[in-house]
């Protein structure tokens, strides 16, 4: 069995924090310190240097982390394969997902996965697309699910679900019947996600294709929460641009309605993202499951308006 001290070292190295490593592993900080000191004693070298109130990996620590990531990854694959011999699926999957996917797509599928594979534990973190890509590259997560347009050469992208970003207003908003000419969008008071959001970046890129600069929009406010935008819209005639999956319930119950624009839609694909060369069977099991469930739920098509 693998040495738990390697897992402790890996978490400290990832976070550059004994406290955060202790929290993630659910052990005490003195226990983390003890494990690190034991490793340093074994290899007769320091693994971390203190720089003011922070810590940094030494040259030895960098070497150990590289091999540590490989050892723990291979152990995870071995553990999965050995339990398969007894027809059991056992393991752990660390998942990173962007907010829209994590909040509105994944929860139902994750509950179904846990029910079907009770011996596989899941850990889900919410981050933006860039953060997820960086975490994958650093092997801090096993699988990413992203909404932002991105293509890194060292990562593999696999679309799994179509999405549409729609303009929504409360049902009693003063705006008349659509479709409107696209130029009308510059007059509407908009509430959008934060600048770094994959949704906002994708909106900007698509509008530019039609000659509309982001700077020409009447953006009243940026908000870091989709739910916050929806709450705002319930008390305002402003317009939100959000994934249709995030407002499907409000559209069905008549609380919100969609404003259409002539000859203009913003469509995108949600993607799995993995490290190139990832051959983990447990990761593929999860991907196949989500693909199957999303096809059953949504038919790989857009939610109807």
Number of C-alpha atoms within 10 A of each C-alpha: 5 10 9 11 17 20 19 23 26 21 22 24 21 17 15 17 15 22 16 15 23 19 12 12 13 9 13 14 16 12 14 20 16 14 17 21 18 12 16 16 11 9 12 10 14 16 23 21 13 10 8 6 5 11 17 16 19 15 13 14 20 15 12 19 20 12 12 17 17 13 15 17 15 13 14 18 17 14 16 20 19 13 13 12 9 8 9 15 20 18 20 18 17 17 21 29 25 24 23 24 20 19 16 15 16 17 13 11 17 17 11 15 18 13 11 12 15 14 13 18 13 14 11 17 14 18 19 20 24 18 15 25 26 12 19 22 17 14 17 18 21 23 26 26 30 28 26 21 16 15 11 13 9 12 16 15 19 13 16 18 21 18 18 18 20 24 21 26 25 24 17 13 17 11 14 8 9 11 14 15 12 15 14 11 19 16 11 17 17 22 22 23 21 16 13 13 22 22 24 19 16 17 19 17 15 17 17 11 9 11 9 17 14 17 9 10 17 14 18 12 13 14 15 14 15 21 13 12 21 22 11 17 21 16 10 15 19 22 27 26 23 23 23 23 19 18 20 16 12 16 20 12 9 12 14 22 20 21 19 17 17 11 9 14 14 16 15 18 17 20 22 21 25 24 21 13 9 13 11 16 12 20 20 13 12 17 17 13 17 21 18 15 16 19 14 10 12 13 13 17 13 14 14 9 10
